[in-house]
């Protein structure tokens, strides 16, 4: 009888290798046999039914929050953004698009407050998008994998934590390089985000995630009820790895679209360009402004965020000229203000609105 490895079974059934190994140890896969340190599974073995029930219950009115920490996240200025939501959201404005989703603070605020018919979510970070998809489609399995990571990491002493962190980072980079988008990759993405230095996502010139371990006494790896709440809200969403221009076919006069691109750096030393392989320079900022003009002409309701160049140079009118057709509001935010670690302060940011 022909057999397959746990990795082959994982790829065939679209679940993680770790989950297959657990199913084997629980004798839930017909004909699976342990040979030395590995499992052999009949090639015609059916995928076991997922009879698990999540231990995480949630209240129907529980708020939905971002599941990762994210550089430039919008949680602290959410109230200001909320004031720009269009009238009729959830009624005549029945669609929502967020082409630079990142941590999703605005997305989850909108989904938690309004019933929408269609939602479009995208980002150029392939692993982030895979994580959103895993939460939408495989929340229970993702939670189980995160529980395993948390159970290994949190009680461990410092040296063991260090070993686990860098082993998991290596595993993540292996899966990333192989093009995987499974639950294991998503769980590793969340684990690394919650245990790395400052919650950064940064890749080197070869595309490998290279953020060092953070020093947290009691890291919170995941919030089970929130993951389930996020999964429930994302059921309505189309989630894709795509350039912002790919949202063109979705956005129309019934759409509220929020754009939060990589911020234009205030100084030459403040640029952070390795969030994904690629760069979002002034040409791309101008292309986005042109796209927003185009979507505005369709009747879409637009809000966009960006840095305010006037923090560094009062004469810098880059965005004032670029978005001269729209309303620009300067709001206060607490951000890192230079390249010195830990240096933070109140600076102004831009909210650009076409209504």
Backbone torsions as a table, in degrees:
resi	resn	phi	psi	omega
1	UNK	NA	131.3	179.3
2	UNK	-70.2	144.7	-179.8
3	UNK	-129.9	167.8	177.4
4	UNK	-134.9	159.5	178.1
5	UNK	-80.8	170.4	176.9
6	UNK	-64.5	-33.1	178.4
7	UNK	-67.5	-42.3	178.5
8	UNK	-64.8	-39.1	177.3
9	UNK	-65.2	-40.0	179.5
10	UNK	-61.0	-43.8	179.3
11	UNK	-66.9	-38.2	-179.3
12	UNK	-67.2	-41.1	-174.5
13	UNK	-96.1	-3.1	178.6
14	UNK	60.8	44.2	172.8
15	UNK	-131.9	174.7	-176.5
16	UNK	-79.7	154.8	175.9
17	UNK	-60.0	-39.7	178.6
18	UNK	-59.6	-40.8	179.7
19	UNK	-65.9	-40.0	178.4
20	UNK	-61.9	-44.5	-179.9
21	UNK	-61.3	-37.9	178.9
22	UNK	-68.1	-40.9	178.0
23	UNK	-62.2	-38.0	176.8
24	UNK	-63.0	-47.4	-178.3
25	UNK	-65.2	-26.8	177.7
26	UNK	-87.1	5.1	178.9
27	UNK	57.2	39.8	-179.1
28	UNK	-103.5	1.3	176.3
29	UNK	-113.7	116.6	-177.0
30	UNK	-59.3	125.6	174.5
31	UNK	83.7	-1.2	-179.8
32	UNK	-68.7	133.4	-179.2
33	UNK	-130.1	142.3	177.6
34	UNK	-88.5	125.9	178.1
35	UNK	-121.3	103.1	-174.5
36	UNK	66.4	-120.0	-179.7
37	UNK	-99.8	4.2	-176.4
38	UNK	-120.7	166.1	176.4
39	UNK	-110.3	142.4	172.5
40	UNK	-115.1	131.2	-172.9
41	UNK	-123.2	131.9	177.0
42	UNK	-56.4	136.4	-177.1
43	UNK	-63.4	-26.4	-179.8
44	UNK	-96.7	11.7	178.8
45	UNK	-65.9	132.7	178.8
46	UNK	-74.8	150.8	175.2
47	UNK	-66.4	126.5	179.4
48	UNK	-62.2	145.3	174.8
49	UNK	-67.7	144.0	178.8
50	UNK	-86.4	95.8	-177.9
51	UNK	-92.7	12.0	-177.5
52	UNK	-74.5	146.2	172.1
53	UNK	-116.3	128.0	-179.1
54	UNK	-65.0	138.3	178.1
55	UNK	-79.9	2.3	-175.1
56	UNK	-102.3	112.0	174.9
57	UNK	-98.6	156.7	-179.9
58	UNK	-144.3	150.5	175.8
59	UNK	-75.4	145.8	-179.1
60	UNK	-61.3	-27.7	-178.8
61	UNK	-101.5	18.3	178.6
62	UNK	-67.7	129.9	178.9
63	UNK	-64.9	151.6	179.8
64	UNK	-104.7	129.5	-174.6
65	UNK	-123.1	159.6	174.1
66	UNK	-56.8	142.5	-178.5
67	UNK	-96.0	-4.5	175.5
68	UNK	-131.9	154.9	168.7
69	UNK	-80.0	144.5	-175.3
70	UNK	-145.4	130.6	177.8
71	UNK	-58.4	128.1	-179.3
72	UNK	77.2	16.9	179.5
73	UNK	-57.7	153.5	-170.7
74	UNK	-100.4	9.2	-177.3
75	UNK	-58.6	-39.5	-174.9
76	UNK	-73.7	-20.1	179.3
77	UNK	-115.4	18.6	-175.3
78	UNK	-61.9	-37.2	-179.7
79	UNK	-61.8	-39.2	178.2
80	UNK	-66.0	-42.7	179.5
81	UNK	-65.7	-39.6	-178.5
82	UNK	-57.8	-33.0	179.3
83	UNK	-66.1	-17.0	-179.2
84	UNK	-95.8	-1.8	177.7
85	UNK	-58.8	141.8	-177.0
86	UNK	-73.1	149.8	172.1
87	UNK	-62.5	142.9	179.1
88	UNK	85.7	6.5	179.0
89	UNK	-63.3	129.5	-175.9
90	UNK	91.3	-7.0	179.6
91	UNK	-125.2	-95.8	177.6
92	UNK	-69.1	-30.9	173.2
93	UNK	-95.2	94.2	-167.8
94	UNK	-105.9	2.2	-177.7
95	UNK	-126.2	152.8	178.9
96	UNK	-137.6	137.8	177.3
97	UNK	-131.2	136.7	174.0
98	UNK	-138.2	95.3	-173.9
99	UNK	-79.5	-8.9	174.1
100	UNK	-125.2	71.9	-163.4
101	UNK	-70.4	-36.9	179.5
102	UNK	52.6	-130.3	-179.7
103	UNK	-75.4	-17.0	171.9
104	UNK	79.8	23.7	-178.2
105	UNK	-58.8	-43.7	179.9
106	UNK	-71.6	-42.9	177.8
107	UNK	-52.7	-50.8	-175.1
108	UNK	-72.3	-29.2	174.6
109	UNK	-65.8	-44.0	179.3
110	UNK	-65.2	-46.6	-178.3
111	UNK	-65.9	-30.6	179.5
112	UNK	-76.6	-18.5	-175.0
113	UNK	-107.5	-24.4	-171.0
114	UNK	-132.7	145.0	172.4
115	UNK	-90.4	118.9	-175.9
116	UNK	-119.8	146.3	-178.7
117	UNK	-78.3	-38.0	-176.9
118	UNK	-140.8	140.3	179.5
119	UNK	-135.8	134.6	179.5
120	UNK	-121.6	124.0	-177.9
121	UNK	-127.3	131.6	177.6
122	UNK	-149.5	164.2	175.5
123	UNK	-163.1	158.7	177.4
124	UNK	-87.0	-9.5	178.0
125	UNK	-81.7	105.3	-173.0
126	UNK	-62.1	-38.6	-177.8
127	UNK	-71.7	-34.8	175.3
128	UNK	-63.9	-45.1	179.8
129	UNK	-62.4	-41.8	177.9
130	UNK	-60.6	-33.9	179.4
131	UNK	-70.8	-42.4	174.5
132	UNK	-58.3	-43.4	-179.2
133	UNK	-65.6	-39.6	179.5
134	UNK	-64.3	-39.2	177.7
135	UNK	-66.0	-41.9	179.3
136	UNK	-64.4	-42.9	-167.8
137	UNK	-101.7	-23.9	-173.3
138	UNK	-139.9	48.0	-172.8
139	UNK	-61.1	-43.6	-176.6
140	UNK	-63.8	-44.6	178.6
141	UNK	-66.3	-39.0	178.0
142	UNK	-61.4	-45.2	179.4
143	UNK	-60.7	-42.1	179.8
144	UNK	-61.6	-42.5	179.1
145	UNK	-66.1	-40.9	177.9
146	UNK	-65.3	-35.2	175.8
147	UNK	-61.0	-39.6	177.9
148	UNK	-63.6	-47.1	178.2
149	UNK	-59.1	-46.3	-178.2
150	UNK	-63.5	-42.5	-179.5
151	UNK	-64.4	-29.8	177.4
152	UNK	-80.9	-40.5	-168.1
153	UNK	-85.8	-49.9	-170.9
154	UNK	-60.9	-43.9	-178.8
155	UNK	-77.3	-10.2	-172.5
156	UNK	-72.0	153.6	173.8
157	UNK	-74.4	168.6	-172.3
158	UNK	-55.6	-45.8	-177.1
159	UNK	-65.1	-40.4	178.9
160	UNK	-67.5	-39.6	176.2
161	UNK	-58.3	-43.2	-179.7
162	UNK	-61.1	-44.1	178.6
163	UNK	-60.3	-45.7	-178.6
164	UNK	-64.3	-43.2	-178.5
165	UNK	-59.8	-50.6	-174.8
166	UNK	-74.3	-28.8	173.4
167	UNK	-66.0	-42.4	178.4
168	UNK	-68.8	-34.5	176.5
169	UNK	-65.2	-42.4	177.3
170	UNK	-61.9	-42.8	179.5
171	UNK	-63.5	-42.1	178.0
172	UNK	-59.9	-45.8	-179.3
173	UNK	-66.1	-33.3	175.3
174	UNK	-64.3	-48.1	179.5
175	UNK	-64.3	-40.0	179.0
176	UNK	-60.5	-46.8	-178.3
177	UNK	-67.2	-28.8	-178.5
178	UNK	-82.3	-6.5	179.6
179	UNK	83.9	12.9	-179.4
180	UNK	-65.7	148.0	174.8
181	UNK	-137.9	33.7	-173.7
182	UNK	-89.8	-175.6	-176.9
183	UNK	-64.4	-37.4	179.9
184	UNK	-60.4	-45.4	178.0
185	UNK	-59.4	-43.7	-179.7
186	UNK	-63.7	-42.5	179.2
187	UNK	-64.5	-39.8	177.3
188	UNK	-65.9	-38.6	177.5
189	UNK	-57.6	-47.5	-179.4
190	UNK	-68.2	-43.9	178.9
191	UNK	-56.8	-49.4	-178.8
192	UNK	-63.9	-40.3	179.0
193	UNK	-60.1	-37.6	-175.5
194	UNK	-86.0	-12.1	-177.3
195	UNK	-121.5	-6.1	-179.5
196	UNK	-82.4	176.9	178.6
197	UNK	-68.6	117.3	173.5
198	UNK	59.9	17.8	178.6
199	UNK	64.1	27.5	-176.5
200	UNK	-78.1	151.6	165.4
201	UNK	-120.2	112.4	-176.2
202	UNK	-142.5	138.6	177.2
203	UNK	-122.2	154.3	178.9
204	UNK	-88.2	-173.0	-174.9
205	UNK	-66.8	-18.8	176.4
206	UNK	-91.8	1.1	179.5
207	UNK	85.7	8.9	-179.1
208	UNK	-89.1	136.5	176.2
209	UNK	-65.9	127.1	-171.3
210	UNK	-132.2	22.2	-179.5
211	UNK	-75.9	132.7	-179.8
212	UNK	-73.8	169.7	179.1
213	UNK	-65.3	140.8	172.8
214	UNK	-87.4	165.9	-179.4
215	UNK	-112.3	91.5	-179.8
216	UNK	-122.0	131.2	-180.0
217	UNK	-68.5	-45.7	-178.7
218	UNK	-131.8	73.9	-178.4
219	UNK	-65.2	139.4	174.7
220	UNK	-94.9	108.0	-174.7
221	UNK	-75.1	-42.4	-179.8
222	UNK	-161.4	162.6	178.1
223	UNK	-119.6	102.4	-173.8
224	UNK	-55.6	-51.8	179.3
225	UNK	-59.1	-36.1	179.5
226	UNK	-70.0	-38.4	176.9
227	UNK	-60.1	-42.3	178.4
228	UNK	-66.1	-38.8	178.3
229	UNK	-64.9	-43.1	177.8
230	UNK	-61.6	-44.2	179.4
231	UNK	-58.3	-44.1	179.7
232	UNK	-61.5	-44.3	-177.9
233	UNK	-70.2	-30.0	-177.2
234	UNK	-80.3	-4.7	-178.7
235	UNK	-58.9	-28.7	-177.9
236	UNK	-85.2	-6.0	-168.2
237	UNK	-96.1	137.6	163.9
238	UNK	-87.0	124.4	-174.9
239	UNK	-122.6	120.0	-175.1
240	UNK	-138.2	152.9	171.5
241	UNK	-91.0	110.1	-171.4
242	UNK	-161.2	158.4	171.4
243	UNK	-70.1	154.3	-177.9
244	UNK	-58.4	-30.0	-178.5
245	UNK	-66.2	-20.2	-179.9
246	UNK	-73.0	-8.0	176.6
247	UNK	-82.8	-1.4	-175.6
248	UNK	-55.2	-42.6	-176.4
249	UNK	-72.3	-19.3	-178.6
250	UNK	-88.3	-38.1	-170.2
251	UNK	-78.1	130.2	176.8
252	UNK	-147.4	-164.9	-174.5
253	UNK	-69.5	-12.7	178.6
254	UNK	-96.4	10.0	-170.9
255	UNK	-109.0	134.9	164.1
256	UNK	-98.9	120.7	-178.4
257	UNK	-119.0	127.9	177.3
258	UNK	-113.0	126.8	-178.1
259	UNK	-115.0	120.9	178.9
260	UNK	-129.0	74.2	-175.8
261	UNK	-72.7	169.1	169.5
262	UNK	-53.3	129.7	-175.6
263	UNK	-68.1	144.3	172.7
264	UNK	-67.3	126.4	-177.8
265	UNK	-64.0	143.6	-179.6
266	UNK	-78.5	-27.2	178.9
267	UNK	-136.2	167.8	-179.1
268	UNK	-67.9	-22.0	-178.8
269	UNK	-95.4	-4.1	-176.0
270	UNK	-95.8	-0.5	-175.3
271	UNK	-67.1	133.5	176.4
272	UNK	-124.1	96.7	-168.7
273	UNK	-110.2	5.2	-174.3
274	UNK	-107.7	25.7	174.5
275	UNK	-61.3	-35.8	172.8
276	UNK	-149.1	166.0	179.6
277	UNK	-66.5	111.5	-177.0
278	UNK	139.8	-179.9	-176.8
279	UNK	-142.5	145.1	177.5
280	UNK	-119.3	84.1	-176.9
281	UNK	-93.6	-165.1	-176.3
282	UNK	-62.4	-33.1	178.2
283	UNK	-64.4	-40.9	178.1
284	UNK	-69.9	-36.5	175.9
285	UNK	-60.8	-42.0	178.9
286	UNK	-67.2	-38.1	178.1
287	UNK	-64.3	-39.6	177.3
288	UNK	-63.7	-42.8	178.6
289	UNK	-60.3	-41.2	177.0
290	UNK	-64.3	-37.9	178.1
291	UNK	-65.2	-42.7	178.1
292	UNK	-62.7	-39.7	175.0
293	UNK	-59.3	-44.3	-179.4
294	UNK	-62.6	-44.3	-179.9
295	UNK	-68.9	-31.6	177.0
296	UNK	-65.0	-39.2	178.6
297	UNK	-64.7	-24.1	175.6
298	UNK	-76.3	-14.6	-178.1
299	UNK	100.3	6.3	178.5
300	UNK	-68.9	154.1	178.5
301	UNK	-98.4	118.3	-169.0
302	UNK	-118.1	136.0	164.8
303	UNK	-131.1	135.8	177.7
304	UNK	-134.4	150.1	177.7
305	UNK	-115.9	151.7	170.7
306	UNK	-166.8	172.2	176.1
307	UNK	-72.4	160.6	176.7
308	UNK	-105.9	107.9	-178.6
309	UNK	-58.3	-22.1	-177.3
310	UNK	-70.0	-11.6	172.3
311	UNK	-60.8	-34.6	-177.8
312	UNK	-102.4	-27.9	-176.3
313	UNK	-149.7	109.2	-177.5
314	UNK	-59.5	-22.4	-178.0
315	UNK	-89.2	-3.3	-175.8
316	UNK	-82.6	105.3	-177.6
317	UNK	-104.9	25.2	-173.6
318	UNK	-50.9	-55.3	-176.6
319	UNK	-78.9	-30.2	177.5
320	UNK	-60.8	-37.4	178.1
321	UNK	-77.3	-41.6	-176.1
322	UNK	-62.6	-37.9	-177.1
323	UNK	-112.7	36.6	-176.6
324	UNK	-63.9	-21.8	179.6
325	UNK	-79.8	-9.1	-171.9
326	UNK	-119.7	171.6	178.2
327	UNK	-86.3	127.6	-179.6
328	UNK	-113.9	123.9	177.4
329	UNK	-115.3	133.3	176.1
330	UNK	-98.8	124.2	-179.2
331	UNK	-121.0	162.9	-178.2
332	UNK	-95.6	136.9	177.9
333	UNK	-143.6	152.6	176.9
334	UNK	-96.6	112.6	-177.9
335	UNK	-137.9	163.1	168.8
336	UNK	-63.2	132.6	-173.0
337	UNK	-110.6	-6.0	172.5
338	UNK	-156.4	-172.0	-173.8
339	UNK	-83.1	-1.5	179.3
340	UNK	-80.3	123.2	-177.4
341	UNK	-56.3	133.8	176.9
342	UNK	85.1	-7.3	179.0
343	UNK	-79.8	114.9	-177.5
344	UNK	-134.4	159.8	178.5
345	UNK	-173.2	172.6	177.9
346	UNK	-81.4	123.7	176.0
347	UNK	-131.9	168.5	177.3
348	UNK	-95.1	147.9	174.3
349	UNK	-127.1	163.9	-176.8
350	UNK	-103.5	136.9	165.3
351	UNK	-116.6	120.8	-176.5
352	UNK	-109.6	127.2	-172.9
353	UNK	-136.6	140.2	-178.7
354	UNK	-99.8	-0.6	178.9
355	UNK	-97.7	NA	NA
